[in-house]
Structure formats: structure tokens, C-alpha cells
């Protein structure tokens, strides 16, 4: 999911059963890298680095690892994957 719109994050949260506080962590883009374990998934926060116009920029990427799926949410469109 590219872009962090609160309504989109809330729809994702409800659809996948993610705790409200975790959804708030997704929207709070100053999080430090971390891993949290839950009964149904892992929640991982990382910083993605890339060059834009000759400058190194970073942004938060939140990853959710479910049994058969990986969902990523990032601040802006485009990535280095």
C-alpha cells in the first residue's frame, strides 16, 4: 500500500484484524525499527533508504507477515524493492 491515508489504514486494520495501536504506529512515521509478534502475524517497522535527486532520503515501511501473505505500507509511492 503506497501512501498512508488514515481511512485506508483503518480498512486494512479491520480486514486483517490488526490492533488499533499497531495501526497508529503505521501512521506515526517516526517509529524506530522494531518487530512485534502477535498470534496471527508479525509487525515489522523498517526504514527504507533511497537516492532522490542526489540526496539520501528515508521513509518508514511497515510490514505485516501473515500465514500466507506479506503486506507492506509505505509513506510515499515508489520503492527500491
C-alpha positions, -999 to +999 in steps of 0.1 A: +000+000+000+016+033-011+007+064+009-006+064+044-042+076+044-059+070+078-091+056+061-071+031+040-050+020+071-083+016+090-098-006+063-066-027+062-067-029+100-103-042+102-099-066+072-068-083+087-076-080+124-047-057+133-049-039+167-058-002+166-025+007+184-005-010+157-024+009+130-015+041+149+022+030+147+019+027+109+006+062+107+033+076+131+062+077+106+089+085+132+089+049+145+122+032+152+128-002+135+111-029+155+095-063+154+063-072+174+048-106+174+010-113+176-010-145+175-018-141+138+010-121+124+043-103+128+046-065+126+079-051+114+089-014+111+120-006+090+135+025+074+138+024+036+168+044+022+170+056-014+186+083-035+163+110-048+178+139-068+212+130-055+202+131-018+198+101+006+162+101+019+145+077+042+109+067+050+091+043+072+079+010+058+056-012+079+055-049+071+029-074+082+037-111+078+006-133+079+005-171+074+002-168+036+007-131+028+030-101+033+015-066+033+037-035+032+026+000+039+049+029+030+047+067+032+052+076-005+048+059-039+078+042-054+103+020-037+136+002-040+122-033-040 
